[in-house]
Amino acid sequence: MTGMGNYDALVRRMERGIAAWGAVGTVGAWVGWDGLAALGVGTGAVAAWANFRWLERVFSRPTPARAGMLGVRLAVLGGVGYVMLKIFAVSPVAFLVGLLTAVMAAMSETVYQLIYARNS
């Protein structure tokens, strides 16, 4: 697999990684704390996934309209964060843990790439 095939596979692995780490974090928050913490982690993970998808679309096929939507994207994500923290009284730490699922997915992808490069 070469060229865009590798890139598309990487994007799919990142999306699955964000979803997997989000699910693990949500279940862990539910078991370890309560439903509100699980809601915070889950919502943060969904926001991280949406942010990743939007950024991937903007930078893989850039157009002026997509670049202009970056500000709208930040406003939407900020609005979701505000609603979760102020209206639903979700813990900021739980929401931040959900947002960090993208970082965990990137770290997992790094390990995958290191192992894959060694075996190929």
C-alpha positions as CSV (number, residue, x, y, z in Angstrom):
1,M,0.0,0.0,0.0
2,T,1.5,3.3,-1.1
3,G,0.6,7.0,-1.4
4,M,-2.9,7.9,-0.4
5,G,-3.7,4.3,0.6
6,N,-1.3,4.6,3.6
7,Y,-2.8,8.0,4.5
8,D,-6.4,6.7,4.3
9,A,-5.4,3.7,6.5
10,L,-3.8,6.0,9.0
11,V,-6.9,8.2,9.2
12,R,-9.1,5.2,9.7
13,R,-6.8,3.9,12.4
14,M,-6.9,7.3,14.1
15,E,-10.7,7.4,14.0
16,R,-10.9,3.9,15.4
17,G,-8.3,4.8,18.1
18,I,-10.3,7.8,19.2
19,A,-13.5,5.8,19.4
20,A,-11.8,2.9,21.2
21,W,-10.0,5.2,23.8
22,G,-13.3,7.1,24.2
23,A,-15.2,3.9,24.9
24,V,-12.6,2.7,27.4
25,G,-12.6,6.1,29.1
26,T,-16.4,6.3,29.2
27,V,-16.7,2.9,30.7
28,G,-13.9,3.5,33.1
29,A,-15.5,6.8,34.2
30,W,-18.9,5.1,34.6
31,V,-17.4,2.3,36.7
32,G,-15.0,4.4,38.7
33,W,-17.1,7.5,39.3
34,D,-20.6,8.1,38.0
35,G,-22.8,8.7,35.0
36,L,-22.0,12.4,34.8
37,A,-18.3,11.7,34.6
38,A,-19.0,9.1,31.8
39,L,-21.1,11.7,30.0
40,G,-18.2,14.2,30.2
41,V,-15.6,11.7,28.9
42,G,-18.0,10.5,26.2
43,T,-18.8,14.0,25.0
44,G,-15.2,15.0,25.1
45,A,-14.3,12.0,23.0
46,V,-17.0,12.8,20.4
47,A,-15.7,16.4,20.3
48,A,-12.2,15.1,19.8
49,W,-13.4,12.8,17.0
50,A,-15.3,15.6,15.3
51,N,-12.3,17.9,15.6
52,F,-10.0,15.3,14.0
53,R,-12.4,14.7,11.1
54,W,-12.9,18.4,10.5
55,L,-9.2,19.1,10.6
56,E,-8.4,16.1,8.3
57,R,-10.9,17.3,5.8
58,V,-9.5,20.9,5.8
59,F,-5.9,19.9,5.4
60,S,-6.3,16.9,3.1
61,R,-8.4,18.9,0.5
62,P,-7.9,22.5,1.3
63,T,-10.3,25.1,-0.1
64,P,-10.8,28.7,1.0
65,A,-14.3,27.8,2.2
66,R,-13.1,24.9,4.4
67,A,-10.3,27.1,5.8
68,G,-12.8,29.7,6.7
69,M,-14.9,27.2,8.5
70,L,-12.1,26.6,11.0
71,G,-13.4,29.5,13.1
72,V,-16.9,28.1,13.0
73,R,-15.5,24.7,14.1
74,L,-13.8,26.2,17.1
75,A,-17.0,28.1,18.0
76,V,-19.1,24.9,17.8
77,L,-16.6,22.9,19.9
78,G,-16.4,25.8,22.4
79,G,-20.2,25.9,22.6
80,V,-20.4,22.2,23.2
81,G,-17.8,22.5,25.9
82,Y,-19.6,25.4,27.5
83,V,-22.9,23.6,27.5
84,M,-21.4,20.4,29.0
85,L,-19.6,22.3,31.7
86,K,-22.2,24.9,32.6
87,I,-25.6,23.4,31.8
88,F,-24.9,19.7,32.6
89,A,-22.4,20.4,35.3
90,V,-19.9,17.9,33.9
91,S,-16.5,17.8,35.5
92,P,-13.9,19.7,33.5
93,V,-11.5,16.9,34.2
94,A,-13.8,14.3,32.7
95,F,-14.4,16.5,29.6
96,L,-10.6,17.1,29.2
97,V,-10.0,13.3,29.5
98,G,-12.4,12.8,26.6
99,L,-10.7,15.4,24.5
100,L,-7.3,13.8,25.2
101,T,-8.5,10.5,23.5
102,A,-7.1,12.0,20.3
103,V,-3.7,12.2,21.9
104,M,-4.0,8.6,23.1
105,A,-5.0,7.6,19.6
106,A,-1.9,9.4,18.2
107,M,0.4,7.7,20.7
108,S,-1.1,4.3,19.8
109,E,-0.6,5.1,16.1
110,T,3.0,6.0,16.8
111,V,3.6,2.6,18.5
112,Y,1.8,0.9,15.6
113,Q,4.0,2.7,13.1
114,L,7.2,1.8,15.0
115,I,6.2,-1.9,15.1
116,Y,5.1,-1.9,11.5
117,A,8.3,-0.2,10.3
118,R,10.4,-2.7,12.1
119,N,8.6,-5.7,10.6
120,S,8.5,-4.4,7.0
